[in-house]
């Protein structure tokens, strides 16, 4: 069994050591954080996708339904709110709403305050699936955090919130490889 104590080395330590030997002129301290975040994000994406798939949802379906579920009964929002909270374009959201309507997970309603406006309302089936997905998601993410105590989790959440505020202030420099993907380090 692998040693998972706090002082155990991981793959990132090996990558950093190799880069430090190859490029001793550079400070690789940022990579000790962001390479680990990248690796954790890949594990998290897989765990989330699996939780959603087991509940009969794609990740994007969960995202839209989760916005509606969090809004409280009667679980309806304008497409504009859905766009803002899921961070997709209005065209993408229109397509997603169409597909959710086809699956009978949401319905479109005329906005009673604006006859030209539309509201998107989650159906009972949509609520059942998003609730099941959220239960599976919290169980899965609990397993991923299993090696950490509650105080460690709280401290990590505080540090990640601070990092997120810092990162949110900057537009990333776009460096795209010939294949169209950002390179791994």
C-alpha positions in Angstrom: 0.0 0.0 0.0 1.3 3.5 -0.9 2.4 5.8 1.9 0.0 8.7 2.1 1.4 10.5 5.1 1.8 14.3 4.8 5.5 14.0 4.3 5.3 11.3 1.6 6.4 12.4 -1.9 4.1 12.4 -4.9 4.4 12.6 -8.7 4.6 16.4 -8.6 7.7 16.2 -6.4 9.4 14.1 -9.1 8.4 16.4 -11.9 9.6 19.5 -9.9 12.9 17.8 -9.1 13.4 17.0 -12.8 12.6 20.5 -14.0 14.8 22.0 -11.3 17.7 19.9 -12.5 16.9 20.8 -16.2 16.3 24.5 -15.5 17.9 25.6 -12.2 17.4 29.3 -13.3 13.6 29.0 -12.7 11.6 29.1 -9.5 9.2 26.1 -9.7 7.3 27.0 -6.4 4.1 27.9 -8.3 4.1 24.4 -10.0 4.1 22.7 -6.6 0.6 24.2 -6.1 -0.9 24.3 -9.5 0.4 20.9 -10.7 -1.2 19.4 -7.7 -4.4 21.3 -8.3 -4.5 20.2 -11.9 -4.0 16.5 -10.9 -6.7 16.8 -8.2 -9.0 18.5 -10.7 -8.7 15.5 -13.0 -9.6 13.1 -10.2 -12.5 15.3 -9.2 -13.8 15.6 -12.8 -13.8 11.8 -13.1 -15.5 11.4 -9.7 -18.2 14.0 -10.5 -18.9 12.6 -14.0 -19.3 9.1 -12.5 -21.7 10.4 -9.8 -23.8 12.3 -12.4 -23.8 9.4 -14.9 -25.0 7.0 -12.1 -27.8 9.4 -11.6 -28.7 9.6 -15.3 -27.3 13.0 -15.9 -24.5 14.6 -17.9 -22.3 17.1 -16.1 -23.8 20.0 -18.0 -27.3 18.8 -17.1 -26.4 18.6 -13.5 -25.0 22.2 -13.6 -28.3 23.6 -15.0 -30.5 21.6 -12.7 -28.4 22.4 -9.7 -28.9 26.2 -10.3 -32.7 25.6 -10.3 -32.6 23.3 -7.3 -30.6 25.8 -5.2 -33.0 28.6 -6.1 -35.7 27.0 -4.0 -39.3 26.1 -4.7 -40.8 26.5 -7.4 -37.3 25.8 -8.9 -37.4 28.3 -11.7 -35.1 30.9 -13.1 -34.7 33.0 -16.2 -32.3 31.8 -18.9 -30.2 34.8 -18.1 -29.6 33.6 -14.5 -28.8 30.1 -15.8 -26.2 31.6 -18.2 -24.6 33.7 -15.5 -24.4 30.9 -13.0 -23.2 28.2 -15.4 -20.8 30.5 -17.2 -21.8 29.5 -20.7 -23.0 31.5 -23.7 -26.7 32.3 -24.2 -26.6 30.2 -27.4 -25.2 27.2 -25.5 -27.8 27.7 -22.8 -30.7 27.7 -25.3 -29.4 24.4 -26.7 -29.1 23.0 -23.2 -32.6 24.1 -22.2 -34.0 22.5 -25.4 -32.3 19.2 -24.6 -33.5 19.3 -21.0 -37.1 20.0 -22.2 -36.8 17.0 -24.5 -35.8 14.8 -21.5 -38.7 16.3 -19.5 -36.3 17.5 -16.8 -37.4 21.2 -17.2 -40.2 23.1 -18.9 -40.4 26.5 -20.3 -43.0 28.9 -18.9 -44.1 32.4 -19.9 -42.7 34.9 -17.4 -45.9 36.3 -15.6 -44.1 39.6 -15.1 -43.1 39.9 -18.7 -45.2 38.3 -21.4 -42.3 38.2 -23.8 -39.9 36.6 -21.2 -39.4 33.0 -20.4 -38.7 31.1 -17.2 -37.2 27.7 -17.0 -38.8 25.4 -14.3 -37.4 22.1 -13.1 -39.8 19.1 -13.3 -40.3 16.5 -10.6 -38.1 14.1 -12.6 -35.4 16.8 -12.8 -35.5 17.3 -9.1 -35.4 13.5 -8.4 -32.3 13.1 -10.6 -30.4 16.2 -9.4 -31.1 15.2 -5.8 -29.8 11.7 -6.4 -26.7 13.1 -8.2 -26.0 15.5 -5.3 -26.2 12.7 -2.8 -23.8 10.6 -4.9 -21.5 13.7 -5.4 -21.2 14.5 -1.7 -20.5 10.8 -0.9 -17.8 10.7 -3.6 -16.2 13.9 -2.6 -16.2 12.8 1.1 -14.2 9.7 0.0 -11.7 11.9 -1.8 -11.2 14.0 1.3 -11.1 11.0 3.6 -7.5 11.4 4.6 -8.0 14.9 5.9 -9.4 16.0 9.3 -12.2 18.5 9.5 -9.7 21.3 10.6 -7.4 20.4 7.7 -10.4 20.6 5.3 -11.4 24.0 6.7 -7.9 25.4 6.4 -7.6 24.1 2.8 -11.0 25.6 1.9 -9.8 29.0 3.3 -6.6 28.9 1.4 -8.3 27.8 -1.8 -10.8 30.6 -1.5 -7.9 33.1 -1.1 -6.2 31.6 -4.2 -9.5 31.7 -6.1 -9.9 35.4 -5.4 -6.4 36.0 -6.5 -6.7 34.0 -9.7 -10.1 35.5 -10.6 -8.5 38.9 -10.9 -6.3 37.8 -13.9 -7.1 36.9 -17.4 -5.0 33.8 -18.2 -2.3 34.1 -20.9 -3.5 31.8 -23.7 -0.8 29.3 -24.7 -2.4 26.7 -26.8 -0.5 23.8 -28.3 -0.8 22.7 -32.0 -3.4 20.1 -30.9 -5.6 22.9 -29.4 -4.9 22.0 -25.8 -3.1 23.8 -23.1 0.2 21.9 -22.3 0.7 19.9 -19.1 3.9 20.5 -17.3 
